[in-house]
Amino acid sequence: MTSDHATAAPVPLVFYVRLRVKPEQIDEWLRAVHDIVDAMSKEDTFLSCDLHRDANDPTLFTLYERWAEPDVATFLERQDKPYRRDYESRLPDLLDGPREPQVLVPLAHWPATDHADNT
């Protein structure tokens, strides 16, 4: 488990975003999200992004983004980029309702253990 120490790296800014995509627009939205994540991954404060689809609802997706940013306001200032504006302008045609973004506060992390020692 990780914890906060004086020498620890800053806590990342974490976004959890639920998106309900119009059934007929899933392929188009997946292309758009791959394009924006490819562009985001070139940003110097980008840490990671995971895309998930709900196992029971093929129109419900989540993005789990991690950024090395001190706060949401700083993130938003730095993210006013043409590629993001283009993605945002496409969302009304692709989504079936507004996004549901949340900012998460990381509390703990458990990495996988070395399973080779269990023999």
Secondary structure as the mmCIF struct_conf table of DSSP 4:
data_model
#
loop_
_struct_conf.conf_type_id
_struct_conf.id
_struct_conf.beg_label_comp_id
_struct_conf.beg_label_asym_id
_struct_conf.beg_label_seq_id
_struct_conf.end_label_comp_id
_struct_conf.end_label_asym_id
_struct_conf.end_label_seq_id
TURN_TY1_P TURN_TY1_P1 ALA A 6 THR A 7
BEND BEND1 ALA A 8 ALA A 8
HELX_LH_PP_P HELX_LH_PP_P1 ALA A 9 PRO A 12
STRN STRN1 LEU A 13 ARG A 20
STRN STRN2 VAL A 21 VAL A 21
HELX_LH_PP_P HELX_LH_PP_P2 LYS A 22 LYS A 22
HELX_RH_3T_P HELX_RH_3T_P1 PRO A 23 GLN A 25
HELX_RH_AL_P HELX_RH_AL_P1 ILE A 26 MET A 40
TURN_TY1_P TURN_TY1_P2 SER A 41 LYS A 42
BEND BEND2 GLU A 43 GLU A 43
TURN_TY1_P TURN_TY1_P3 ASP A 44 THR A 45
STRN STRN3 PHE A 46 ARG A 53
BEND BEND3 ALA A 55 ASN A 56
TURN_TY1_P TURN_TY1_P4 PRO A 58 THR A 59
STRN STRN4 LEU A 60 TRP A 67
BEND BEND4 PRO A 70 ASP A 71
HELX_RH_AL_P HELX_RH_AL_P2 VAL A 72 ARG A 78
TURN_TY1_P TURN_TY1_P5 GLN A 79 GLN A 79
HELX_RH_AL_P HELX_RH_AL_P3 PRO A 82 LEU A 94
STRN STRN5 LEU A 95 LEU A 95
BEND BEND5 ASP A 96 GLY A 97
STRN STRN6 GLU A 100 LEU A 104
HELX_LH_PP_P HELX_LH_PP_P3 PRO A 111 THR A 113
HELX_RH_3T_P HELX_RH_3T_P2 HIS A 115 ASN A 118
#
